[in-house]
Amino acid sequence: MAHLHITAWVIALALLMLVLTFSRAGNAKAAKITQMVMRLFYLVILYSGGSLFASYANIGVLVIVKMLVGLWVIAAIEMVSIKVSKGQPASSWWIQLVVSFVLALILGFGFMPLGILPA
């Protein structure tokens, strides 16, 4: 399930870059369609993350923190895509996206059982 989860958020980030590219190029229809596809990947991320949460629930509070940070990443991705599509400033959401994504990577790969650091 971890492979599905990682693949889904990598694709969601790639779709975010496409939304930004389409929005800046003035192609609102393509940006909107890509946003909808990206939202479908949020569902895959939530499903696979929920499955990972259920399998790691015995670890303790760190799993809950990781889940909340993951939800923060999804919210930041969504807000960046919305703000850029509407032509509004999104710098605060970009900062939140970077901070939450780095935290999610550190928690996921550093402290979870399938991470790269020894537990």
LINFENUR-V295764 format. One record per backbone hydrogen bond with DSSP energy under -1.0 kcal/mol. NH is the residue of the N-H (numbers start at 1). CO is the residue of the C=O. E is the energy in kcal/mol with one decimal. If there is no record, write none. Layout:
nh = <NH & NH>
co = <CO & CO>
e = <E & E>
This chain:
nh = <5 & 6 & 7 & 8 & 9 & 10 & 11 & 12 & 13 & 14 & 15 & 16 & 17 & 18 & 19 & 20 & 21 & 22 & 23 & 24 & 25 & 27 & 28 & 31 & 32 & 33 & 34 & 35 & 36 & 37 & 38 & 39 & 40 & 41 & 42 & 43 & 44 & 45 & 46 & 47 & 48 & 49 & 50 & 51 & 52 & 53 & 54 & 55 & 56 & 59 & 65 & 66 & 67 & 68 & 69 & 70 & 71 & 72 & 73 & 74 & 75 & 76 & 77 & 78 & 79 & 80 & 81 & 82 & 83 & 84 & 85 & 86 & 88 & 94 & 95 & 96 & 97 & 98 & 99 & 100 & 101 & 102 & 103 & 104 & 105 & 106 & 107 & 108 & 109 & 110 & 111 & 115 & 116 & 117>
co = <1 & 2 & 3 & 4 & 5 & 6 & 7 & 8 & 9 & 10 & 11 & 12 & 13 & 14 & 15 & 16 & 17 & 18 & 19 & 20 & 21 & 22 & 26 & 27 & 28 & 29 & 30 & 31 & 32 & 33 & 34 & 35 & 36 & 37 & 38 & 39 & 40 & 41 & 42 & 43 & 44 & 45 & 46 & 47 & 48 & 49 & 50 & 51 & 52 & 56 & 61 & 62 & 63 & 64 & 65 & 66 & 67 & 68 & 69 & 70 & 71 & 72 & 73 & 74 & 75 & 76 & 77 & 78 & 79 & 80 & 81 & 82 & 83 & 90 & 91 & 92 & 93 & 94 & 95 & 96 & 97 & 98 & 99 & 100 & 101 & 102 & 103 & 104 & 105 & 106 & 107 & 112 & 109 & 109>
e = <-2.1 & -2.7 & -2.5 & -2.4 & -2.1 & -2.0 & -2.3 & -2.3 & -2.0 & -2.1 & -2.7 & -1.9 & -1.9 & -1.8 & -2.5 & -2.5 & -2.3 & -3.0 & -2.6 & -2.3 & -1.6 & -2.3 & -1.3 & -1.9 & -2.4 & -2.3 & -2.4 & -2.2 & -2.0 & -2.0 & -2.5 & -2.1 & -1.3 & -1.6 & -1.3 & -1.1 & -1.4 & -2.7 & -2.9 & -2.6 & -2.8 & -2.7 & -2.3 & -2.0 & -2.3 & -2.7 & -2.3 & -1.8 & -1.7 & -2.3 & -2.2 & -2.4 & -2.2 & -2.3 & -2.4 & -2.3 & -2.2 & -1.8 & -2.1 & -2.0 & -2.4 & -2.4 & -2.6 & -2.4 & -2.5 & -2.5 & -2.3 & -2.3 & -2.7 & -2.5 & -2.0 & -1.9 & -2.7 & -2.2 & -2.2 & -2.1 & -2.5 & -2.5 & -2.6 & -2.8 & -2.5 & -2.4 & -2.3 & -2.6 & -2.4 & -2.6 & -2.9 & -2.9 & -2.7 & -1.5 & -1.4 & -2.2 & -2.5 & -1.3>
